[in-house]
Amino acid sequence: MSDQLPPILSSSSSPFVAILPERSSDLSPWASPNQAKMKSGRNSDNKKVLIVSVLIFSWLLLLGIGGCCILKEKRGTAAYLAEEYCTDDEISASKKSDLLFFDLEIILAATNNFSIESKIGEGGFGPVYQGKLNNGQDIAVKRLSEKSSQGLDEFKNEVTLIAKLQHRNLIRLLGCCIHGGERMLIYEYMHNRSLDTFIFDEGKRSLLGWQNRFTIIVGIARGLRYLHQDSRFRIIHRDLKASNVLLDREMKPKISDFGMARLFGDDQTQARTHRVVGTYGYMSPEYAMDGILSTKLDVFSFGVLVLEIISGRRNKGFYQSEPHSNLIKYAWKLWKEGKSFELLDESLEDLHRISEVLRCIQVGLLCVQEQPRDRPMMSSVIMMLATENATLPEPKEPGFNTERGSVDITTSMDSMNYLTAMTVQNT
């Protein structure tokens, strides 16, 4: 018996057209219950995947927008700083810098909310704190005091002048923090104190041997050469002294405290200023008396520092037989008498590099000559220090105009700045 089709399909003569139900890609009318259930489950999974994808995309989009806003805010902060406190030339320098701007929350966490325990000193700029970032890096935070007008100038100078200076013998400025009325400078933390805490301390002076002292002298010279000749800008420090030289873990020197630094143009070699700033005993005569500013001011300060490192005595307040004498005069007197070796610190025992000591004394005297034109450039200083058998020129009479009261000078704050601040914690 042959199978019979339904009447609607069996008659070819029927005026009706046979219409079959359209097969759905989602669910066939002839699908079994199990197949329908499986298909329904796949649809549900697809919807879940779609929802999750939309959520992830939305989250990433919001994250990207947020990042752009943060970046814009930080760039806006930098622009605010430059426009608020800098000249046109300094604005240009600041915008080109790679200075990092720290959030206040990060600094608060690093310093335990500026706790008394984390405070390591106070200077003209304001209090100084030690901190530790989340990555374990130790930092020093100079927090601008609301009452410090000098600190505001230092803050501007540090940000605009040395943000991009990178040299092994310069302290590294990591960044700054600006939040409301708060202004802070963040430095790498130096664990081995400032130079003055060694050479001017009777108990610690012997810990600094001659090889360490010679390395420090050469390192300071290299740092100054970078500032005067090799950096993007020609910078005069204006306040080079023993307390503004830090020593790292290996006792290598880093010049710090650029709050009084002065930027020179590429072709500029000299300027005259009506505001003479610095520290008595380290100022060159032409700068202290007439406000004439050049790189030779730093050269003079370096010469004083060399004599202090060799002798372990301060230039300022140094007295021998003459009531108004200073270290420069004493060193010059010994040189003229052929007794320069007597200048050497008595704590240096069993010294075998006498020629090196005498060469350093001669270099120091060459740097403190009265006339700026007679003082060598720092590149020449490094060459003289590094060449054992070099024939050095005879120094001329030094400049002696370093006594207090000789000129109306705005001095730097000798109380605890960043350098001496770190000393407080270590002593």
Protein Blocks (a to p, Z undefined) as FASTA:
>chain_A
ZZdddfklmpmkbcbdcddddddfkbcfkbcfklmmmmmmmmmmmmmmmmmmmmmmmmmm
mmmmmmmmmmmmmmmmmmmmmmmmpcfklmmmmmmpccdcddfklmmmmnoooiaklpgb
dcfkbccdddddfkopacddddddfklmklmmmmmmmmmmmmmgccfkbccdfbdcdehj
bccddddddfkbpfklmmmpmklmmmmcfklmmmmmmmmmmmmmmmmmmmmbdcdeklac
fklcccdfkopacdehjllgccddfklcbdcdfbdcddehjacfklmmnopacfklmmmm
mmmmmmmmmnopafehpacfblkbcfklmmmmmmmnopmmmmpcfklghiablmlmmmmm
mmmmmmmgfblklpccfklmmmmmmmmkbccdddddddfblbghiaccddddfbdcfklm
mmmmmZZ
